[in-house]
Amino acid sequence: MAADLDKARLACHRHARALHPSSTVTIHAFPHQGHCSYSLLAHSSSALPITSKLEWSRACNGQTAKRQGSLPRLVQFRAPKHGLDLSITSAASCIYGRLAPATAYTGDVRCSDGGAVLKAYEMVVLSGVPYSSVQPKLASLAADGVRHQERLVRHFARFLANGWHAAVDPDEVRNVADRVGVVGPSLLWRMQQLADQLPTVSLRYTARCTLLKVQAQGLKGLPVVLTHGDIVPSNMIVSWTTEGMSLEGMVDWAEAEWLHFGLGLYGLEHLLGFLHNEPQCGQGTDTKNEEQPASSSPVWVYYDQADALRTMFWTELAKHVPLDLWGHVKEATMLARDVGVLLWYGFAWDEGAINRVVARNSDPIEVEHLEAFLRVGRDSGSEHCEPQ
């Protein structure tokens, strides 16, 4: 198994070197690897060495990426089932500009004779680090921390506003769903699965109520926008200045599709709090804090300033999109937000299958997100729900 992995990496390095044959270009593993890809960084040999997350962070702070012209570039390899849809990545670059990396397909890479084939892509490197590596893990933010989060919240609102302004007409929803996407064409079926199978009465009740509202045309009037399929801290790229933290963009558009505006609002919650006792995978910050619950189970913790940050988000969003904050559009947007929470945390990843409803014992992180983001207690709720 290790030998096969070494052969695959060697094949990837050869492909990247063929793309950048100059001796002035250095190629090595990117410090921040994704779950479904292997990435190599091609950068000028004259630049600072970038072989660790710390060195990459320093390089980004020094604007090394911007000084090197066309470099650095990221050469990324994916199994076919996790491949990128270039029509989606192209649309993302057009709609979200610098916040979505321009991407090109560079060919297939065979790992060995008769071995697996990987899809290879080259993309612009966003200057910054994953938010997961710098996410505050204390419930009470200091003054500097509040300033950072305020700036990030405002930037996230503007990011979503970009999607609104490049929306598809609501009358074309069905055509769009039929054309591309996993979630869109199966949205009602997935919501029904959640209403039947989520692990607690409270969550099933919430899913059932949400489904009834959707069936009663609760999303009508919302535009259809290109929605990033996995707005989580590891995919948010950030940098920081004296003015605060900045959102530099979103990576991993593999699961993006055209959906109603608001389905990506679950991403806001990650700027308002953090998961305590999250299993560590060699990155992120220390979550130890005497004020946090003493438990081995994952627990979502909202910052003390979360309510103020949430208000700031809606205020900023209202500046950039024609939202009637107290009317039907806001109500429909909040419904879409709940739909997004249910869809993105109600199904287990299972190597991309995304068909199995989560269970508390096997998927405690997803269940914790559901209960926290939907404000659902373990024992509250009812089995009765009527459409409003």
GIQUI-V294702 format. One record per residue. RES is the residue in one letter. SS is DSSP state (H for helix, E for strand, - for the rest). PSI is psi in whole degrees, 0 to 359 (NA if undefined). Layout:
# GIQUI-V294702
res=(RES:RES)
ss=(SS:SS)
psi=(PSI:PSI)
This chain:
# GIQUI-V294702
res=(M:A:A:D:L:D:K:A:R:L:A:C:H:R:H:A:R:A:L:H:P:S:S:T:V:T:I:H:A:F:P:H:Q:G:H:C:S:Y:S:L:L:A:H:S:S:S:A:L:P:I:T:S:K:L:E:W:S:R:A:C:N:G:Q:T:A:K:R:Q:G:S:L:P:R:L:V:Q:F:R:A:P:K:H:G:L:D:L:S:I:T:S:A:A:S:C:I:Y:G:R:L:A:P:A:T:A:Y:T:G:D:V:R:C:S:D:G:G:A:V:L:K:A:Y:E:M:V:V:L:S:G:V:P:Y:S:S:V:Q:P:K:L:A:S:L:A:A:D:G:V:R:H:Q:E:R:L:V:R:H:F:A:R:F:L:A:N:G:W:H:A:A:V:D:P:D:E:V:R:N:V:A:D:R:V:G:V:V:G:P:S:L:L:W:R:M:Q:Q:L:A:D:Q:L:P:T:V:S:L:R:Y:T:A:R:C:T:L:L:K:V:Q:A:Q:G:L:K:G:L:P:V:V:L:T:H:G:D:I:V:P:S:N:M:I:V:S:W:T:T:E:G:M:S:L:E:G:M:V:D:W:A:E:A:E:W:L:H:F:G:L:G:L:Y:G:L:E:H:L:L:G:F:L:H:N:E:P:Q:C:G:Q:G:T:D:T:K:N:E:E:Q:P:A:S:S:S:P:V:W:V:Y:Y:D:Q:A:D:A:L:R:T:M:F:W:T:E:L:A:K:H:V:P:L:D:L:W:G:H:V:K:E:A:T:M:L:A:R:D:V:G:V:L:L:W:Y:G:F:A:W:D:E:G:A:I:N:R:V:V:A:R:N:S:D:P:I:E:V:E:H:L:E:A:F:L:R:V:G:R:D:S:G:S:E:H:C:E:P:Q)
ss=(-:H:H:H:H:H:H:H:H:H:H:H:H:H:H:H:H:H:H:-:-:-:-:-:E:E:E:E:E:-:-:-:-:-:-:-:-:E:E:E:E:E:E:E:-:-:-:-:-:-:-:-:H:H:H:H:H:H:H:H:H:-:-:H:H:H:H:-:-:-:-:-:E:E:E:E:E:E:E:H:H:H:-:-:-:H:H:H:H:H:H:H:H:H:H:H:H:H:H:E:-:-:E:E:E:E:E:E:E:E:-:-:-:-:-:-:E:E:E:E:E:E:E:E:-:-:-:-:E:E:H:H:H:-:-:-:-:-:-:-:-:-:H:H:H:H:H:H:H:H:H:H:H:H:H:H:H:H:H:H:H:H:H:H:H:-:-:E:-:H:H:H:H:H:H:H:H:H:H:-:-:-:-:H:H:H:H:H:H:H:H:H:H:H:H:H:H:-:-:-:H:H:H:H:H:H:H:H:H:H:H:H:H:H:H:-:-:-:-:-:-:-:-:E:E:E:E:-:-:-:-:-:H:H:H:E:E:E:E:E:E:-:-:E:E:E:E:E:E:E:-:-:-:-:-:-:E:E:E:E:-:-:-:-:-:H:H:H:H:-:-:-:E:E:E:E:-:-:-:-:-:-:-:-:-:-:-:-:-:-:-:-:-:-:-:-:-:-:E:E:E:E:-:-:-:H:H:H:H:H:H:H:H:H:H:H:H:H:H:H:-:-:-:-:-:-:-:H:H:H:H:H:H:H:H:H:H:H:H:H:H:H:H:H:H:H:E:-:-:H:H:H:-:-:-:-:E:-:-:-:-:-:-:H:H:H:H:H:H:H:H:H:H:-:-:-:-:-:-:-:-:-:-:-:-:-:-:-)
psi=(314:322:320:321:319:319:319:316:321:317:321:317:322:320:315:320:325:327:329:75:348:140:349:0:128:138:128:172:137:138:330:100:146:172:333:25:165:126:139:142:126:119:166:135:340:347:171:146:137:85:0:166:324:316:322:320:316:320:318:319:327:7:27:319:322:338:345:13:242:347:156:161:152:126:116:141:133:146:148:323:344:20:162:139:111:335:327:313:325:316:320:318:322:320:314:359:228:348:351:120:132:136:141:144:132:5:177:147:118:124:327:174:118:5:186:154:132:148:132:139:152:138:159:141:123:133:105:190:157:137:330:335:348:8:127:136:36:139:322:115:140:174:316:320:320:317:318:312:323:316:318:318:317:319:322:322:318:324:312:325:327:319:319:316:351:33:159:144:136:331:344:11:311:318:320:315:323:334:323:151:156:317:313:305:338:19:310:320:317:319:323:320:319:319:331:331:352:151:349:157:318:315:320:320:313:317:321:315:317:317:315:321:321:316:333:21:34:340:358:137:343:138:159:127:159:114:123:134:0:69:84:163:325:342:354:121:126:157:173:147:185:340:345:181:143:143:113:341:183:134:168:78:21:329:11:147:171:116:169:141:136:342:343:8:345:335:331:323:328:347:355:356:194:163:118:143:29:135:132:142:41:8:174:179:165:130:6:130:128:335:350:155:138:91:149:350:148:137:128:132:121:143:151:332:13:318:317:321:321:317:319:321:310:324:316:319:321:339:339:346:152:62:130:99:339:10:203:323:317:318:317:322:319:326:315:323:315:322:316:316:313:317:320:338:354:346:137:151:307:54:34:357:315:47:343:126:139:154:150:318:319:341:57:328:315:318:321:318:315:309:324:312:331:359:50:125:163:330:356:173:175:158:5:135:137:144:146:NA)
